[in-house]
Amino acid sequence: FQVKYILISISKIKKGRVPYVSIITWLHISDLHICGPITGWDANRILGSLKDDFKKLQEEHRLCPDLIFVTGDIAYGEIPGYPIIEQFQEAGELLKEIRESFSPSIPVDHVFIVPGNHDVNRNSVTPDQTYWLEQQTDLTRIFDLIRSHNIQWRRYMERLEEYCNFLNKFGYTHLLGNAHYM
């Protein structure tokens, strides 16, 4: 997976005062592909190194992220004998360890997670859904489906049920704001 540490400087103006600069830092994590039977040994080694790096960044450079962004592919994906819900359990524990490796810990509501294609329960995808999507040549029909909130759209969203359960279980409820889309 990839870890990026980025410093962003943002100017803010407060009611007629001279602009000041504040620093917002964030940690960007992508493509974890967590799955004990497939990546377990590697993930444990990487987590240890990550925690050491985070501690060093804090001690030597006073860097502690204000926000954490996790972009896609938290889970490895549905595999025989190791359902995606168990992978999300591992992911939740890993993200908690990452948040708590900083002092002070990063609050849950400062973590933003976007699902990737591996975070979809492929067992919930039906052939007719795949066929319909493959036939679309104009994004307007897909956008119309999303805006409709109809039964067809709800069926598409079922594939993210385990992901939504993961968000709820580990306290990332701020990411579940609109039931029509998540």
C-alpha positions as CSV (number, residue, x, y, z in Angstrom):
1,F,0.0,0.0,0.0
2,Q,1.0,3.6,-0.3
3,V,1.5,6.2,2.5
4,K,1.9,9.8,1.8
5,Y,2.5,12.6,4.2
6,I,1.6,16.0,2.8
7,L,1.8,19.5,4.4
8,I,-0.6,22.0,3.1
9,S,-0.6,25.7,3.9
10,I,-3.9,27.4,3.9
11,S,-4.4,31.2,4.3
12,K,-7.5,32.3,6.3
13,I,-9.0,35.7,6.7
14,K,-10.9,36.6,9.9
15,K,-13.3,39.5,9.8
16,G,-11.0,42.3,8.5
17,R,-7.8,41.0,10.2
18,V,-4.6,40.4,8.4
19,P,-4.5,36.9,6.8
20,Y,-2.6,34.3,8.7
21,V,-1.2,31.0,7.7
22,S,-2.1,27.8,9.5
23,I,-0.8,24.4,8.6
24,I,-3.0,21.4,8.1
25,T,-1.3,18.1,7.9
26,W,-2.8,14.9,6.7
27,L,-1.8,11.3,6.3
28,H,-2.9,9.6,3.0
29,I,-3.2,5.8,3.0
30,S,-4.2,3.9,-0.1
31,D,-4.6,0.3,-1.2
32,L,-4.2,-1.5,2.0
33,H,-5.7,-4.7,0.6
34,I,-6.0,-6.2,4.1
35,C,-6.6,-9.9,4.2
36,G,-4.9,-12.0,7.0
37,P,-4.5,-15.2,5.0
38,I,-3.0,-13.5,2.1
39,T,-1.2,-10.4,3.5
40,G,-1.1,-10.9,7.2
41,W,2.6,-11.4,7.7
42,D,3.4,-8.4,5.5
43,A,0.8,-6.1,7.1
44,N,2.1,-6.8,10.6
45,R,5.7,-5.9,9.5
46,I,4.6,-2.8,7.7
47,L,2.4,-1.6,10.7
48,G,5.4,-1.8,13.0
49,S,7.5,0.2,10.6
50,L,4.7,2.7,10.1
51,K,4.3,3.2,13.8
52,D,8.0,3.8,14.2
53,D,8.0,6.3,11.3
54,F,5.0,8.1,12.8
55,K,6.7,8.4,16.1
56,K,9.9,9.7,14.5
57,L,7.9,12.3,12.4
58,Q,6.3,13.5,15.6
59,E,9.5,13.6,17.7
60,E,11.9,15.0,15.1
61,H,9.6,17.2,13.0
62,R,6.6,17.8,15.3
63,L,4.3,16.3,12.6
64,C,1.0,14.8,13.7
65,P,-1.8,14.7,11.1
66,D,-4.9,16.7,11.6
67,L,-6.7,14.4,9.1
68,I,-6.3,10.9,7.8
69,F,-7.5,10.0,4.3
70,V,-7.9,6.3,3.3
71,T,-8.6,6.0,-0.4
72,G,-9.8,2.8,-1.6
73,D,-9.2,-0.9,-1.4
74,I,-9.1,-1.3,2.3
75,A,-10.0,-5.0,1.9
76,Y,-8.5,-7.5,-0.4
77,G,-11.9,-8.6,-1.6
78,E,-14.2,-11.6,-1.2
79,I,-12.2,-14.8,-1.2
80,P,-13.3,-18.4,-0.3
81,G,-13.0,-19.0,3.4
82,Y,-12.3,-15.4,4.4
83,P,-15.3,-13.2,3.9
84,I,-14.9,-9.5,3.3
85,I,-16.5,-8.7,6.6
86,E,-13.6,-10.3,8.4
87,Q,-11.2,-8.2,6.3
88,F,-13.0,-5.1,7.3
89,Q,-12.6,-6.2,11.0
90,E,-8.9,-6.3,10.4
91,A,-8.9,-3.0,8.7
92,G,-10.8,-1.4,11.5
93,E,-8.3,-2.6,14.0
94,L,-5.4,-1.4,11.9
95,L,-6.9,2.0,11.4
96,K,-7.4,2.3,15.2
97,E,-3.8,1.4,15.8
98,I,-2.7,4.0,13.2
99,R,-4.9,6.7,14.8
100,E,-3.6,5.8,18.3
101,S,0.1,5.7,17.3
102,F,0.0,9.5,17.4
103,S,-0.1,11.6,20.5
104,P,-2.7,12.8,20.9
105,S,-4.6,10.2,19.0
106,I,-6.4,11.2,15.8
107,P,-10.1,11.4,16.4
108,V,-12.3,9.0,14.5
109,D,-14.2,11.9,12.9
110,H,-11.0,13.2,11.4
111,V,-10.6,10.0,9.3
112,F,-12.2,10.0,5.9
113,I,-12.5,6.7,4.0
114,V,-13.5,6.2,0.4
115,P,-14.3,2.6,-0.8
116,G,-12.5,1.1,-3.7
117,N,-13.4,-1.7,-6.1
118,H,-12.0,-4.3,-3.7
119,D,-14.3,-3.1,-1.0
120,V,-17.4,-4.2,-2.9
121,N,-18.9,-7.6,-1.9
122,R,-18.8,-9.1,-5.4
123,N,-21.3,-11.8,-4.2
124,S,-23.9,-9.1,-4.1
125,V,-23.4,-8.1,-7.7
126,T,-25.9,-9.7,-10.1
127,P,-25.2,-10.5,-13.8
128,D,-28.1,-8.1,-14.8
129,Q,-26.4,-5.2,-12.9
130,T,-23.1,-5.9,-14.6
131,Y,-24.8,-6.2,-18.0
132,W,-26.7,-2.9,-17.6
133,L,-23.6,-1.0,-16.5
134,E,-21.6,-2.4,-19.4
135,Q,-24.3,-1.3,-21.9
136,Q,-24.1,2.4,-20.8
137,T,-22.4,4.7,-23.3
138,D,-23.8,7.9,-21.8
139,L,-23.0,8.8,-18.2
140,T,-26.3,10.7,-18.0
141,R,-28.2,7.4,-17.5
142,I,-25.9,6.4,-14.6
143,F,-26.2,9.8,-13.0
144,D,-30.0,9.7,-13.4
145,L,-30.0,6.3,-11.7
146,I,-27.9,7.6,-8.8
147,R,-30.2,10.6,-8.3
148,S,-33.4,8.5,-8.5
149,H,-32.9,6.6,-5.3
150,N,-35.1,3.9,-6.8
151,I,-35.1,0.2,-6.1
152,Q,-32.5,-0.4,-8.9
153,W,-30.1,2.1,-7.2
154,R,-30.7,0.5,-3.8
155,R,-29.8,-2.9,-5.3
156,Y,-26.5,-1.5,-6.6
157,M,-25.8,-0.1,-3.1
158,E,-26.3,-3.6,-1.5
159,R,-22.8,-4.5,-2.6
160,L,-21.5,-1.9,-0.1
161,E,-23.5,-3.3,2.9
162,E,-20.4,-4.8,4.6
163,Y,-18.4,-1.7,4.0
164,C,-21.2,0.4,5.7
165,N,-21.3,-2.0,8.6
166,F,-17.6,-1.6,9.0
167,L,-17.9,2.2,9.1
168,N,-20.7,1.9,11.7
169,K,-18.9,-0.6,13.9
170,F,-15.7,1.3,14.1
171,G,-17.3,4.7,14.7
172,Y,-16.9,6.3,11.2
173,T,-20.6,7.2,11.3
174,H,-19.8,10.7,10.0
175,L,-19.2,9.0,6.6
176,L,-22.7,7.5,6.6
177,G,-24.6,10.9,6.4
178,N,-26.8,10.2,3.3
179,A,-28.5,6.8,3.4
180,H,-29.3,7.1,-0.4
181,Y,-25.6,7.1,-1.3
182,M,-24.1,5.0,1.5
